């Protein structure tokens, strides 16, 4: 039995975050009602996403060129590294205009419930940066929730023996909240108030 193109599109769209089946159907019919150029352009940009976007060899952010612009910026403090879960978290921190060090993006957090193990994250890529890049301090900026805390502890155990100072964003961040949703001032305070992690 073959699946109609509409059903296929509805299925793909309904997998997007925040899009239920109803919305997926509405979007699919909207696309169908546009001139065929629209669908072609949309399809083209979706294809290019994976063809032209890659992980930065240093910070693991998504970029068109590796190393990315942030890693190549000579005005950034190279000895200070802030570890975050997602590119969206990094964007939120950049919007606060306070942090001037470098980043490392894990692309998730350890979550046994969701089957996310350390090897699924960019942890190896973090560890190999410490000595060659002469990193002096790593700030763990994972989210203030169960997964984020577990990830921070796991990383602290791996990083401390490498002789690098490990700190955690200040507590006092609303529990369960995500870094990406915090306002610039809260993020600035969390950075200023960061605390050394006990090893
Ligand atoms: Zn980079």
Boltz pocket constraint, residues with backbone or C-beta under 6 A from the ligand:
constraints:
  - pocket:
      binder: B
      contacts: [[A, 56], [A, 57], [A, 58], [A, 59], [A, 60], [A, 61], [A, 67], [A, 68], [A, 69], [A, 70], [A, 71]]
      max_distance: 6.0
